[in-house]
Amino acid sequence: MASSTKLKDGRRYKVDSLGIDSLRKKFQIVMDAAMGAEDTSFASVPAIGSAHPSFPYLFVQSYDVEEGEGPAKHTLTVYVNYGRQEVHTEGSGQDAYTCAAEKWGWDSSTDQKDLVTDATGAPVLNSAHDPFDQVPQVAVYAPVFTKIIKFTSRQSGVAACNCKVNSGSVTIGDLTCPAGSLLCSVEEERLIGDPVWKYRYTVRLKYKTNRVKLMGSSELVDIGWDVAVTDAGMRELDAGGKPVLIKQIDGETGKRCTVTSPELLDGQGHAVARDGTTAPTPYNFHFQAYDRTTFPGWFYSETDIPDAPPSSSSNSNS
């Protein structure tokens, strides 16, 4: 058992461009008897994981322990090593949380999209103004934003954001992402043995842009992760609303014949009329592919590190 603990002279610290980066305190512990086995904690010495009283971004990370020799064997010298943790606190009361960001940034991934409207806004049809048997697919810029961040406690509701897209416009850095353009996945890890950080989250937001003309509109609309499908088929609705096979005038015989490949439909279940002179305008449906939700701000906020710590001159006796 320790009979006395005393903070000794001989502090040592490291300074960088932000101020105090690390610090070491020296304690002398006088034991009632010589230490019989190696101790890992000491009374009246700052506990591992505790914050420095004057530099709250510095935490106790380890001890260096020296045992005296000869008659002084019952005296221990404990060096308490503080190191910087990038800590940011947001909110207040029950809504406050403490976190430290490890990574923030975009990659340069691509993805595939169905080409129903080309880059100029023109419909994608074959030379007979029919839809292709298979919708052409092309590569589209689809970078993934990744943020890795640690917390002192579990963040509730995170899993509910998986496989959902943003319900409103989100700005990440200098990129503004419209609603429906960010597909979310989140990983949660429980950190074992870390005295400060208990959970690590890896947030991935995959951005996708897909500009198409919808439902006969002349305007290009970015539908993001939603899907546009050209209305086409081999059946249409008759006057009574019953689906029947489409018949068109055969170009060779001049007779009405049942079609053998999909025809463009008008969005109301009827084949688009063909007059032989004007190319038909396709009707593109818009389908919402994923549920939408509001992502927490910490998913993508750029700054989750503290303001510059105070200079060493602000603490003369810590």
N, C-alpha and C positions, 0 to 999 in steps of 0.2 A: 504493500500500500504506500501511496505517496504521502509524505508528511508535509511537503511544501512544493509549490510551483511558482516560478518567478520568470517574468519576461526579461531577458538579458539584452544588453547592448550588442550591436553587430548585425542590424538589419541589412539585407542586401536586396536590391531590386533592379529590374531592367526597364529601360525607357525606350519607346519607339516614337513614331510620328504622331500617335494618338495619345501618348502619355505613358502611364505605368502599364507595362505589359505583363510583368510577373514580379513576385515579391517573396522574400523569405524572412520569417521571424525565428528568433532563437529563444528557446525556453530551457530553463534548468529545473529539473525535478529531483528532489531529494527523497529517496525511498526509506521506509522504516528498516528495510533489509535489502540485501543484494537481490537483484532481479533473478528469479529462478528460471524463467522462460521468456521468450520474446513476447512482449505486449504489442497490441495493435491500436489501442486507444489509451488516452491518458487524461486524468482528471484535470480540469481547469485549462486544458489546451484546446484551441478551436477544433471542432470535429471536422472530419473529411466531408466535403460538400457544403460547408457553411460559408457564407459570404464575408468578405472583409468589411469591417465597420465603416471605413472611410471610402473604399473603392468597391461599390456593390457589384461591379462586373467581374471582380476577382473572387475566385472560390478556392477553398483548400482542396488541393488535388492529391497530395501525398505528404508523408513524413520521412525525414532522414533521422535515424536514432543512433546515438553513440553512447556506449556504456563506459563509465570511468574505469580506470585500472587501479590495481592495488587497493589501498585504503579507501579510495574514492569509488569503488565499484558499486556502491549503493547510490551514486549520483548519475543521472541520465541527462544527456543533452539532446533535445528534440528540436529539429529544424522543421518548421511548418512551411510548406511550399504552396504559395498561391499562384493560380494561373488565370488568364482571361477567358471568360465565356461571353460570347456575343448574345446578349439578352435583351429582349424587347418586351415591354409590358403594354397591353392594350386593354381598353375597357376599364370598368371599375366594379367594385363589389363582387357579386357572384359571377358577373360576366367577364371579369379580368382573367387574362391568361398570360403565361410567360413562355416565350418560344425563342428558338435560335435557328436561323436559316443556314443551310449548308450549301444549297445549290439553287440557281435561278437562271433559266435561259431556254432558248429555242434550238431545235435541230433543223435539218433541211429535208425532212421526209416528203414523199409523194404518196398518192393513193390513186385509185381508179374511179371514174365517174361515167355514167351513161351519157352519151352525147345525143341529146334530143334537139339541142340548139347549138349551132357552131359559135365561134368567137365573135362573129358579126351579128348574131341574132337570127340568122337564117335557119329554117327548119332542116333537119338532117333526114333526107329521103333519097330513094334511088332515082334513076333517070326517068322512071315512069311515074314519079311522084307518089310512090307507095312506100310504106315503112319497110325497113330491112327485116329479113327473117330474124336476125339477131341484132339487138341494139348495139351499135359501135361503142367501144369503151376507150377512153384516153386517160393518160396520166394527168393529175392535177396536183398543184402545190398543196401539201398537207403537212406542215411542220408540227412537231409535237413540243409543247411547252412543258418543261419539267421543273418542279420545285420540290426540294427535299428540306424538311423542317422538323425540328425536335420540340417536344413540349414537356412540361413538368407533370402533366396529367392528360388523361385520355380526352379526346375531342369527340363529343357525342354527335350523332347524326351524319358522320362522314360517309359511312357505307351507303347511305341512301342516295348519294350523288353518283354512284357508279352506274355507267352505261346510260347516263342522261346528258342532255345538252342544255346550254344556257338559255334561260327564258328571256333575258334582256341583253342589250349590247354590253360588252365587256372590253375594256382597254387594258392591254398588257404591254408595258413599255411604250413603244410608239405604234403598235398595231391595234386598231379598233376592230373587234370581232363582233359582227352582228348576231342577233338572236339566232339560235339553232346552229351555230357554226363551230362550237367547241364540244367535243365528245369527251366525257370525263371518265377517268379511272383513278382509284386511290388505293394505295397499299398502306397497311398499318403494321408496325413492328413494336413489340414490347422490348425495351432495352433492359438487359439484365446486368447488374453490377455497376451501373452508372449512378453515382450519388445524387446527381442533379436531374438529368433528363430521363424520363420514364418511357416516352413513346416517340417514335419517328414515323413521319408520314411522307410518302412519295406520291405527289400529285402529278398526273399527266393529263394535259388538255390538248386533244388533237384537233387542229383547226382545218376546216375544209371549206372551200368556196366553190359554188356551182351556180353560175348565172344562166338563167333560162327565161323564155317567154312562156307565161302560164295562161291557160284557159282562153286562148284567143287574144290575149293582151299584146300590145306592141312594145311594151316596156320589158327590159331585162331585169329580173329579180334574182337576188342571191338567196338561194334556199338552203345553203350550207349542207347539213347532214340529212335533210329531207330528200324525198325522191320525186322526180318528175317522170311521168310515163305518158307516151303518146297514145291517145285514144284510138284503138284500132282493133279489128276483129273480123270474123267471117259471118257474124250474125248481127242483125239489127232488130229493133222493135217495130212490129206492125201497128196498125191503127188501134188495135185493142191492147197494146202493150205486151204482146206475146213475142218472144224472140224467134226469128225466122232467118234462114240462110239468105244472105245478100245476093241480089241479082243485079248485074250491070249489063249494059249494051256491049256486045262483043264487037271489037273493032273490025274483024274480018267478015262476020256473017251479018252484022247489024241486028242481031236478035238478043233478047235478054237471056243471059245465062247465069247459072249459079257460079259464084266466084270460087276459085281454088286456092287463094292466098288472102291474107288479111287486107281489109280495106280501111281507109281512114274513116273514123266516126266523128260526129260533130259535138260530142259532149252531152248529147241528149238521147243517145242510143240509136241514131240514124246515120246511114252512110252519107258521106260528104258527096254532094252532087258534083258530077264532072261534066263540063261543057266542051271538053276537048281543046279549049284554047287557053284557059287560065289554070295555073297550077293551084291545086287545092291547098287551103291553109290547115295544118294539123292543129288539133286541140290537145294541149298538154295538161294532164291532171297533176295536182300537187298533193302528195301524201306525207303526213308527218310520221317519220320513222321511229323517233325516240321520244320518251317523256321529257318534259322540260322542267327545270328547277332553277332556283337562285343559288349560285355557288357562294360559299363564305369568302369574304374579302382576302383572308390569309392564303387562299388557294393560289393567288396570282400576284399579290402585292409585291412590289419590288424591294421595299426596304423593311427588313425585319432584323435590323441590327441597331445598337444603341447610338445615341449621339456621342460625339467625341468625349472620352472620359476626361476627368479633370487632370490638370498637370500636376507633377510631383510637388510643386511648391505649395499646393493647397493642403498638404498633409505633412506636418513636420514631426508628429509624435505617434504615428500609427504603428 
